[in-house]
């Protein structure tokens, strides 16, 4: 895999993020916290919560609530509008613009911008810092990956997996098998469509970035209607 592909994959992530409101160091009071999420069970955070409470003895109960993905975003917005939203919540990084006006940035006393930049990947810096203020922290980072069948590659004399889209197209042509009725009996690649895989937007975004299209400019305007965007959309 080329360095370019690695960089693009590092950029095109679907990361879960959590927002926190800073607590002071005064231990004369008890703080209970409510966490909302949709992708993980409470057991996933058991050890983290245990360690956090040991470091912060003024923290009382920490209640993690797992909601359904279908209505999660609407439930969050509704709860915040009603004044009873969670203290911490996990979302996709690209949801941040929808919540930015509903949260407070992290206090510099807890985490400063320079420390954030030294400890987190570039995409977290781009997505979570605005005007020098930190609005979120990354909980996890997911990368796109391409799996390939070595046996099929060997059978067609393909020595190594493709590291460019041009080589990918060539490999797909070699691997695809068609019967006498012009029906495919073996597909050279299975990437799905926008309707049957939940990472279709990431694949499209990958194509956009690799064609030099940032999709959204510095002013927040969509920039798809250009040569790079049209090439990616037409793939």
C-alpha positions in Angstrom: 0.0 0.0 0.0 1.4 3.4 -1.0 2.0 6.2 1.5 -0.7 8.2 -0.2 -3.3 5.5 0.4 -2.3 5.2 4.0 -2.7 9.0 4.5 -6.1 9.0 2.9 -7.3 6.1 4.9 -6.1 7.8 8.1 -8.1 10.9 7.1 -11.3 9.1 6.1 -12.3 7.7 9.4 -15.6 7.1 11.1 -14.6 8.0 14.6 -16.8 8.0 17.7 -16.3 11.1 19.9 -17.4 12.2 23.3 -18.0 15.6 24.7 -17.2 16.5 28.3 -18.0 19.4 30.6 -15.1 20.0 32.9 -15.3 19.5 36.6 -13.2 21.2 39.1 -10.8 19.6 41.5 -13.0 20.3 44.6 -13.8 16.9 46.1 -16.4 18.2 48.7 -19.3 17.4 46.4 -20.5 14.4 44.5 -21.0 14.4 40.7 -23.1 11.8 38.9 -22.7 11.4 35.2 -24.9 10.1 32.4 -23.4 8.8 29.2 -25.3 8.1 26.0 -24.0 5.9 23.2 -25.3 3.6 20.5 -22.5 1.4 19.2 -21.1 -0.1 22.5 -22.5 -2.0 25.4 -21.9 -0.9 29.0 -19.4 -3.7 29.5 -17.1 -1.9 27.0 -16.7 1.0 29.4 -16.7 -0.9 32.7 -12.9 -0.8 33.2 -12.6 2.8 31.9 -15.3 4.0 34.3 -13.7 2.1 37.2 -10.3 3.7 36.6 -11.9 7.2 36.1 -13.7 7.0 39.4 -10.5 5.9 41.2 -8.7 9.0 39.9 -11.7 11.3 40.6 -13.2 10.2 44.0 -15.8 13.0 43.8 -17.5 11.1 40.9 -20.5 9.2 42.0 -22.7 7.1 39.8 -21.9 6.8 36.1 -24.9 5.6 34.1 -24.2 4.5 30.5 -27.3 4.3 28.4 -27.3 2.5 25.0 -29.9 3.9 22.6 -31.0 2.6 19.2 -29.1 4.0 16.2 -32.3 4.8 14.2 -33.4 7.6 16.4 -30.2 8.4 18.3 -29.4 11.8 16.8 -33.0 13.0 17.1 -33.2 11.8 20.7 -30.0 13.7 21.6 -31.2 16.9 20.1 -34.6 16.6 21.7 -33.1 15.8 25.2 -30.8 18.8 24.9 -33.6 21.1 23.9 -35.6 20.0 26.9 -32.6 20.6 29.2 -32.1 16.9 30.2 -29.4 15.8 27.8 -26.5 13.5 28.8 -23.3 14.8 30.3 -21.2 12.7 27.9 -22.4 11.4 24.5 -20.8 9.4 21.7 -21.4 10.3 18.1 -19.8 10.2 14.6 -17.2 12.9 14.0 -19.2 14.3 11.1 -22.2 15.0 13.4 -20.2 17.7 15.2 -21.6 20.6 13.2 -25.1 19.6 14.3 -24.2 19.8 18.0 -21.6 22.6 18.1 -24.1 25.2 19.2 -25.4 23.0 22.0 -22.1 22.3 23.8 -19.4 24.1 25.6 -15.7 23.7 24.5 -13.3 22.0 26.9 -11.7 24.3 29.4 -8.0 25.0 28.8 -7.4 24.0 32.4 -8.3 20.5 31.5 -6.9 20.2 28.0 -5.1 22.9 26.0 -4.9 23.1 22.2 -1.2 22.4 22.1 -1.5 19.2 24.2 -4.4 18.1 22.0 -2.3 18.5 18.9 0.6 16.5 20.4 -1.6 13.6 21.4 -4.2 13.1 18.7 -4.2 12.4 14.9 -4.6 15.2 12.4 -8.2 14.3 11.6 -9.2 14.9 15.2 -7.5 18.2 15.1 -9.3 19.2 12.0 -12.7 18.0 13.1 -12.7 18.9 16.8 -10.9 22.2 17.1 -12.6 25.4 16.0 -11.1 28.9 16.6 -8.7 27.5 19.1 -11.4 25.8 21.1 -11.7 22.0 21.6 -15.2 20.7 21.3 -14.6 16.9 21.4 -12.2 14.1 22.0 -11.7 11.0 19.9 -12.8 7.7 21.5 -11.8 5.5 18.6 -10.5 5.8 15.0 -11.7 3.3 12.3 -9.8 2.9 9.0 -11.1 1.6 5.7 -9.4 -1.6 4.6 -9.6 -3.7 1.4 -9.6 -7.5 1.8 -8.5 -9.7 -1.1 -8.5 -13.4 -1.9 -4.9 -14.6 -2.4 -6.0 -17.8 -4.1 -8.0 -15.9 -6.7 -5.1 -13.5 -7.2 -2.6 -16.3 -7.6 -4.8 -18.1 -10.1 -4.9 -15.0 -12.3 -1.2 -14.2 -11.9 -1.7 -11.0 -9.9 1.4 -10.8 -7.8 0.3 -8.2 -5.2 -2.8 -6.3 -4.2 -3.4 -3.0 -6.1 -2.2 0.2 -4.5 -3.9 2.5 -6.9 -7.4 2.7 -8.4 -6.0 2.1 -11.9 -4.4 -1.2 -10.7 -7.6 -2.0 -8.9 -9.6 -1.7 -12.1 -7.1 -3.9 -13.9 -7.3 -6.6 -11.2 -11.1 -6.5 -11.2 -11.2 -7.1 -15.0 -8.9 -10.1 -14.6 -10.8 -11.6 -11.7 -14.3 -11.2 -13.1 -15.8 -14.2 -14.8 -18.7 -14.1 -17.2 -20.8 -17.1 -18.4 -22.1 -17.7 -21.9 -25.1 -15.6 -21.3 -23.0 -12.6 -20.3 -23.9 -13.0 -16.6 -21.2 -12.6 -14.0 -20.3 -15.9 -12.2 -17.5 -14.3 -10.2 -17.3 -10.6 -9.4 -13.8 -9.1 -9.3 -14.8 -6.9 -6.4 -17.7 -6.5 -4.0 -18.0 -2.9 -2.9 -21.8 -2.8 -2.5 -23.9 0.2 -3.1 -25.2 3.2 -1.1 -28.2 1.0 -0.1 -26.6 -2.1 1.2 -23.4 -1.2 3.0 -23.0 1.2 5.9 -19.7 2.6 4.8 -20.7 3.8 1.4 -20.2 7.4 2.3 -16.7 6.6 3.5 -15.8 5.0 0.2 -17.2 7.9 -1.7 -15.3 10.3 0.5 -12.1 8.3 -0.1 -12.5 8.8 -3.8 -13.2 12.5 -3.3 -10.1 13.1 -1.3 -7.9 11.0 -3.6 -9.1 13.1 -6.5 -8.1 16.3 -4.7 -11.6 17.3 -3.7 -12.0 18.4 0.0 -15.8 18.3 -0.4 -16.3 21.3 2.0 -14.3 24.5 1.8 -13.1 26.7 4.6 -16.4 28.6 4.5 -18.4 25.4 5.0 -19.7 25.3 1.5 -20.1 22.1 -0.4 -17.6 21.8 -3.3 -18.6 18.7 -5.2 -19.5 20.4 -8.6 -16.0 20.4 -10.0 -13.9 18.1 -12.2 -12.5 16.2 -9.2 -16.0 15.7 -7.7 -17.5 14.5 -11.0 -14.7 12.0 -11.5 -15.3 10.5 -8.0 -19.1 10.5 -8.4 -18.8 8.8 -11.7 -16.6 5.9 -10.6 
